[in-house]
Each structure stands twice: as C-alpha cells, then as structure tokens.
Amino acid sequence: MSTNRREFTKKVAASGAALTAEARSELATTLPQEGALQRSWLQAKNYPSDVLGADLAKDKLYRIGRIASAVEEKGDVLFTAPLITLTPQLIDGAEAGTAYIRFRLYGSQVVRMLISRDNRPWTDASPMLEWPPGMEKTPARVSKSESSWVVSSESATRIKVSPGDFAPAISPDGAVNIEFQDQDHFVETRGQWDSFAALFLDGASDPATTGISLYLHPGEHFCGTGERFDRMDLFGRQIDLVNADALGVNNDRAYKNIPFLLSSRRYGLFAHSTARMRIDIGHHSTRAVQWLLQDSALDMFLIGGGALERVLFNYRRITGFPKMPPVWSFGAWMSRMTYHSDQEVSAIAARLRKEQYPFDVLHVDTGWFTKEWKCDWTFSKEQFPDPPGFFRRMRE
C-alpha cells in the first residue's frame, strides 16, 4: 500500500467517516434477524478462524514489532524485537516478551532464517538436511542506516529491515526480493487484517503456532508441497501438510507432503520441520503467501539461483540428492490388491519358487495392519503373529 493511501485510510478512520456505495442486491446487504441461526460456512471469511484456526476469545495472538537490537554472532546476525499482543479485534495491545530472529547466509544464493521466542539455536543434525562440502556458511555483516537495518555478505546486500515493524525484504541471491507482507489490511486502525508479517499463536488447548506472511506479487504462481492430486499451479489454495492415507485421489489428503514451494519469480521456500503446517497461497488474501506451523519456532530456507533449475538444484543441495535404489527394487514385483496373512504370503512365495517364477519383491500392501486400510504401521497380531519369524522365512 502506498504512503498516500495509508494516510488517507487513517484519516478516514480517525474522522469516523465511512465510504459507502449503493447496495448491489438485497442478498448481499440484508443482515439476518437477531437470534437467527446461520451455519458457520455461510459467514464472511474470518482471518483468525479460517487461516489460523484460532478462537481469540480463548487463544493468544502476538505479532513481532519494531526491531530493538541487532548483533553479529559467529558469522550470523541476531535481531530482537518486542512481541505485541493482539486483541480479539486484531488491535495492538501490550508488549509481551521478545522475539528472536536469526539470519545465516550460505554462499551467494541461500538465506536461512530462524524465528523463535526462546532464542533457539540452529539445528543442523537432522534427517531433513544433507550438507555437501560446498554448502558452507558465509559471514554476514549488519549495519544500520537512517532508512533500514542491512545484512550483507561480501558480494551483495541480502536482507533489509525497515525502521517500522518487523517486515524484512530478503534477497537470497542478490537478484530476486522476497518481501514480508505487513500491509495486508483495508483500514489498519480498525483491525481489519488478513495476515501479519510474523506471528505467534498460543492455543488454549492446541500446540503453539509460528507463522509468516510474504507479499504475493500479481501474476505470481507456485508449485510444490509434495504429492497433490490437482493442478500444478497452487495459487488460490490453502493446503494442510499432514501425512495421511489419501484413500483415493479426489481430495486434499496426501501420503507425501514436502514443505517446499517454488515460485514463478525464481525463488524457493523450504521449512525445516516435520510439524503440521498450513500454507495459504493467495486463498484467504490474494496478496499474501501465509506459512504456519505448529511449533514455537520457524526455521526457513529462502533459496535463490536466478533460474528455476538452479533454485531446485540449491534446494537439493540442502536436503540431499536422490540416491540409487537397491538393485532388488529394479526386479520383478509380485502383488495384488493385498495379502491378508502370514499364511497366505508364505504360500504364495512357496508356490512362486516351486513353479520357478522369477520375482524379487512380494508386495503385501495394506493387509498386514490391525485394521485394513488404516495405516497405523502395526502388524495384526491375529494375521501376522510373529513378524520377525515372517521376515526370516522370507529371506530364506
């Protein structure tokens, strides 16, 4: 939003004036009678409930305020900023603690960011990360001018944070800018927000949530997030990354969720976490990509490269390149809808060997679970009473 528009909306709010337009239809303007019942899905879309899954009458929501300090720490940069309590009407309340924002640079094309409330250190020992020899940390330097905080490497400016509330512009490769969205509202002073640049949510009964909102450019498109049974372009989607038995290909459930997004503007986002996540890609607000996860911190890689192929290459450098599968996996597979017991599988294996049919894999599928089609990764005690013995006989 431009400065002129922002000042105009503040003046309108302060004066109590209202901008009105002639009603288009009775359906759009007539409110239900007092006490009349309405189904929840018929209500106007509500940011706290529809995006955050929050009830702010019970849950506590905070946003990150203005940067208070910045220091260099062993080649990284650490910012601190106050947490601002938000009322149920999304209006600023009292300060409530401190947010810590760490930045680390890798070479000339990757920026890593860690947002937390407990000054959490980096976690590098992780099955989600695989560091090649060339993926080394690059020393970061921080300086302050009249207009912004600046984090730079020897080659370029990588991060700028304006004097206002925390909403950095991050350039992982010195070319593309990834801006945080801090103007996602209609009238700021009336609490009409559709996202916040960075937030924390403490649920009354749910795990803590950390989230960010990035500016979604007009015409920007995204793909990624792992297995999907829909169009590749994810603009306009709200996706929950929760591994589940999909039970078909006609819904949003997925077996294989991957917390990675690739933008048509030639950058990538990778969240280093296995926690439950929600990514809203222009669904609730067409000017925001909102990324939420159920954890008290968010560890995010912002990946550049200049070309989409290079962005993907850098992502694979972080998470690891595909490995050659074992030789047996290229052999002949024997399967059916499913096999239901140790006895049945053993009989099939014995017959295949007796009749000299070549096979390298006997694929059991879902019949080994306690309850068929419910993937709980537990052998049925009735159908497979001795799993170690079963595998030993299969190997023999």
ZIDARA-V277981 format. One record per helix or strand of 3 or more residues. SS is the DSSP state (@ for helix, = for strand). FROM is the first residue (numbers start at 1). TO is the last residue. Records with the same first field share a line. If there is no record, write none. Layout:
SS: FROM-TO ; FROM-TO
//
This chain:
@: 3-15 ; 26-29 ; 40-42 ; 47-50 ; 188-190 ; 308-319 ; 327-330 ; 342-354 ; 365-368 ; 387-395
=: 60-73 ; 76-86 ; 92-106 ; 110-116 ; 141-144 ; 148-152 ; 157-162 ; 178-180 ; 198-202 ; 209-215 ; 222-226 ; 237-241 ; 257-263 ; 267-271 ; 277-281 ; 288-293 ; 297-303
//
